[in-house]
């Protein structure tokens, strides 16, 4: 039996090589993929989030942990899918129309992947219709909108309005984030939530998707 | 004239935001503001002139995104050198005073391998050289979020022989006193001083009140002059429009405390206008 606690440590320390190796060893030894995920990897990401919240970790550590998680998930996901297990949720993410900035969006996307979400990255400067299409044709549970510029914040509103006009707004949760975005702005444009940083965005995504599935 | 000469009569007033000023002159949101250096130079010059008239002793250039990597996103990478040269010429033409040439971050992340150190060095070298050859008085590496990228940009800028200001965004962590990558003002000031910059500073980020402790901590960690350019708070949405709540007078009420905390250069970032600079000019010593 391999030392599985090491998998937890590898994710917390952002050691992708060790995370992949230990996942492989665990699977070879007959440990259930779900067991690896729920007993070691997800608790590890929770610990990473906790360290981020208390300022022990910053963006570099988050990125490394997400990368380790992603490496391990690549081995585990096909097995989970084959066994019929559902991902944490399906997310479409993008920087809104007119805005080319993608660092924040990419960071949230990797954290969501690390958190077990199936992530559809639509890129930067994404037209509202593409988000509508993701809801209509890609069955996403959640949309994440990013904006770095004050002048492109209104594109978040037009994206939500486009979802409303297409009659799919109630099929999906929408969260927003980015340097100039605030909780109040999220409320004003009828988003379902505001993620202050990549870590809180993942926690919020989990909460919203779970609530929607329970409803 | 050296940096010490410029500062010999006390703190210097810099300028305010350019992007929003260009938008009020018809630039489409989401369009590349720097492209107007060639397409609408008269409009860009009117922004520069508005800041000169408001009392800016130093104005920047409309070249924040004019590095090859960022311009590629707008499909105008082949105009890199021209846009930078035009930016300096426009600011120079707007009246007497110093012109500090703006160099922003690449918008790509080193850590995730989106861009390499060599790419960054080449892009920043090209931009710095074009700005220096066009006659800028100093180079300003601003709105930096990653110390590693800023160090590369600084190494690329120093061979031009001009004073180099390096200014970071402190908007992360509970107290909004860390860069996105987690660096403290102390770490930034020490590293940037050791790398040979002439001035270290903070810009953008959150409201001006958060700049006081950051300014104090930069001051305590370096012998270099300190550059401060705060936002007019965080934007709020009102009647479907995005506006900044801080008034020019509220903004300027922090000037005295910032200078006391060690600021040698004072101006505004996002959300500030020539009115903010006028308000600062009224209270600056």
Interface residues (C-beta under 8 A of the other chain):
Chain A: X55 X57 X58 X59 X60 X61 X63 X97 X98 X99 X100 X101 X102 X103 X106 X110 X124 X125 X149 X150 X151 X152 X153 X154 X155 X157 X179 X180 X182 X184 X185 X188 X189 X197
Chain B: X19 X20 X23 X28 X29 X30 X73 X74 X107 X108 X109 X111 X112 X114 X145 X171 X172 X173 X174 X178 X180 X181 X182 X234 X235 X236 X237 X240 X242 X244 X270 X271
